[in-house]
């Protein structure tokens, strides 16, 4: 009776070798917001770009300076340039991080005690769940008991500044007028596994970097060191899961 209700993940536990066959990583920071319970959720509305309040503020400040309209437009142009530069630096750091995910996964596999099998075309996405019995061919080509695919993205939770007081009678959305907001770096990853019998399942990795930056000039710059925090936490979670599976086997 118990054998009929066996857990498919036991097939991973009994495996000796794993081939990482596919990596898919988002190349933009996905917009997130926080729900009433403090949980982040995907929010496309939060990611819509508008004329930044910082640019409008720079324009108004420039009007008050000597030079009037011309000075105001120059100030606004500088603010736009600063925003673009921050975005370019962040995207470069994100790409560098994404390029490391394949190596990170291989290290997690080897570090857990599995034999790691080489596969060169990891940029081709394999939906292991939809492949069905075709995963048998992948296992044979890679000479591995298990084939693995990983996808994921990094996001930013934006929370506008609010002022509360008088027992809740005052609840002003300061960010709506000043553009002030907190931006927290998070990540979402999925690990998919299959063997010759077919799809086994997936595991989720949810990561809060703990890095929050304040800005009234739009999305702040996230550095290589910030993305390294995501890398370290993901590596630890992957290794922990795989080591647990290996020990159970």
Secondary structure as UniProt FT lines:
FT   HELIX           3..5
FT   TURN            8..9
FT   HELIX           10..13
FT   STRAND          17..25
FT   STRAND          30..34
FT   TURN            36..37
FT   STRAND          40..42
FT   HELIX           44..47
FT   HELIX           53..64
FT   TURN            66..67
FT   HELIX           68..98
FT   TURN            99..100
FT   HELIX           101..111
FT   TURN            112..113
FT   STRAND          115..117
FT   TURN            122..123
FT   HELIX           128..131
FT   HELIX           132..134
FT   HELIX           135..142
FT   STRAND          146..160
FT   STRAND          162..165
FT   HELIX           166..168
FT   STRAND          170..173
FT   HELIX           175..178
FT   STRAND          181..195
FT   TURN            196..197
FT   STRAND          198..215
FT   HELIX           224..248
//
